[in-house]
Amino acid sequence: MKSLSAKIAAVAPSATIAISDKAKKMEREGIDVISMSIGEPDFDTPKHITDACIDALKRGETHYAPSNGIPELLSAISEKINRENGFPCTPQQVIVACGAKDAIYEAMEAVLNPGDETILLTPAWVSYEPCVQIAGGKVVKHAVNQKTFQLDDSILEWVTAKTKMIVVNSPSNPSGAVLDKGSLKLVADLCLDKDIYAMSDEIYEKLVYGKEHISLASIGDMAQRTITINGFSKSYAMTGWRLGYAVAPVEIIKAMSKVQQHSISQATTFAMFGGVAALRGDQLCVEEMRKEFDRRRKYVISELNAMGYETAPADGAFYAFVKVAGDDTEIATRWLEKAHVAVTPGSAFDAPGWLRLSYATSMERLKEAMDRIRKIDAH
């Protein structure tokens, strides 16, 4: 038989899912594994959101909807962007996709031509690079400062005539770092000076602790060249709903819409009514989850520091990014096999020598996880 796609063969499988699969296999064998490897809130979706979805089902909202999203959700997202993110947005500048990851993929397909270069700031989330590769682009990696996890002028060294896009993720997965205004201004100046597009992944924007979240598109004229990615999975505990969106100039949205029309067609109709309820409903549920994540964050970081581990600035998201001595994959494997604690090697994020620990699990389980890690470290 003829060979399969060389393009897809060159794409690495998701390392975060690989660790999770191994942990689940151990669980099926009866082993009590504490999973700190997957970025998923352990809270249930707030009731008013699920109720809105159920009501939509009962009304018969089970048919095709406009490909870019139902008008109610496009308007709700537009209102949210204008109100909270500090840059102008109309419903025509919004597309709803099957999760933020799908929106990222569609944006890469819409913007990149074969050979176009995209700068990724490392450590970087595992799916950015494959999305660039599938779109035919070339990835260029630039490491942020390993102490502050902010940017400096060294990023200029990676810009060439082929640079088409820079990807920004703040708050960051995996580091939890929040880019300050200086770092974002550096990206904005670079994009404006060199005619480069930016993708700003802000899926963790509501999970920030003691810092200010700033949208890249709110700086100067960046709204004219920024694709802002967001969704409902993290802030509203809606991972399984697969509901995300992108906000961008109309020309980019039109191109993304072509990709969507010929792939997923649209996001799930009745799920989109849940998205409307999430954005227009009471936001107290989001703040309560944020406060609980903050409580867990302080505990996990303090415990790891007490064990002698250096951690990245955990100012956002729900991750502790931990510096380790030695091969991070071997250490993650040892923690899983000896302590039965599943974490993700930093190598998965182009950050060898680090581990990502998700504290999106109960305080009881976090305390047990820290005890287990402490015990194997003592040997």
C-alpha positions, 0 to 999 in steps of 0.5 A, a space after each residue: 500500500 502507498 505510504 501515508 502523509 509524511 506531513 502528519 508522520 512528522 508531527 509528534 503525539 501529545 506528550 501530555 496525553 501520553 503521560 495521562 494514558 500511562 497513569 490511567 493504565 496504572 489506575 485500571 490495574 488498581 494503583 492509586 495514582 494522583 494525576 497532576 498531569 492534565 490541565 482540567 479543572 476538577 469543578 463541575 460546570 456551573 448549574 446555570 450554564 448546564 441549565 441553559 444547555 438543557 433548556 436549548 435541547 428541550 426547545 429543539 436546538 439540535 439542528 445546524 446553526 450558522 457556521 461561525 456561531 449562533 448570533 446570541 453567542 457572537 454578540 455575547 463574545 463581542 460584548 465581553 471583549 469590548 467590556 473586559 479586554 480593552 479593544 473594539 470587537 464586532 460580532 463579525 470579528 468572532 468565530 466560535 469553534 470546537 474548543 480553543 485548540 480548534 480555533 488555533 488550528 483554524 487560525 494557523 491554516 488561515 494565515 500561514 503559507 508553506 515556509 512561513 515562520 512562526 515564533 514560539 516563546 518557549 516553554 510553549 504549550 504542546 499543540 502550537 508546533 503541530 498546528 504550525 506544521 500541519 499548516 505548512 509553516 516553520 517553527 522558530 523557538 525563542 526561550 523566555 528568560 528562565 528566571 522572570 519568564 518575561 521577554 527581552 530584546 533577544 527575541 529580535 534575533 529570531 525575526 527574518 523576512 519569513 517571519 509571519 506570526 508570533 504566538 503569545 500565551 499569557 497566562 502561560 501553559 506550562 509555566 503559569 507566568 503572566 506577561 507584563 506590559 513591557 513584554 507585550 509592548 515588545 511583541 507589539 512593537 515588533 509586530 508593527 515594525 516588521 508587519 507580523 501577525 500575532 496570536 494571543 492565547 488567553 484561555 487562562 485570562 480569568 485565572 490570575 493571582 495578584 497580577 493584571 491580565 493584559 490583552 495583546 490586542 489592546 496595545 496600540 494598533 495590535 487589534 488590526 493584526 492580532 488573533 485573540 484565542 479564548 474559550 470556556 474550558 478553563 474559566 467555566 470548567 467546560 472542558 468536555 463542551 469543546 467550546 472556544 472562539 477566536 477574535 480577529 480582523 474580519 479578513 482573518 475570520 473569513 479565512 478561518 470560516 472557510 476552514 471551519 465550513 469544510 472541516 467541523 462545520 460548526 460548534 455544537 448548537 445546544 452547547 453554544 447556548 451554554 456559552 451565552 449563559 456563561 458570559 452573560 450570567 453571574 460571574 461569581 462562580 468564576 471568582 470562587 474557582 479562582 480563589 480555590 485555585 489560588 489557595 491550592 497554588 500557595 500550598 503547592 508552591 510553598 511545599 515544593 519550595 520547602 523541598 528545595 525546588 525552584 519554581 517559575 512565577 506561578 501568577 496565573 493558570 493552575 500549574 506549578 512549573 518546577 526546575 529539577 536536576 537531571 532528566 525531566 522525563 526520567 524524573 517524571 517516570 520515577 514520580 509516577 512509578 515510585 510515588 504514583 504521582 503523574 506530572 508532565 515532563 518539561 521536555 514536552 514544552 521545549 523546557 528540559 529540566 522542568 516538570 509541570 504539575 497541575 494543581 487542578 485537583 482537591 486539596 486533600 489529593 494535593 497534600 497526599 501528592 506532596 507527601 508522596 513526592 517528599 518521601 521518594 525524594 528523601 531516599 
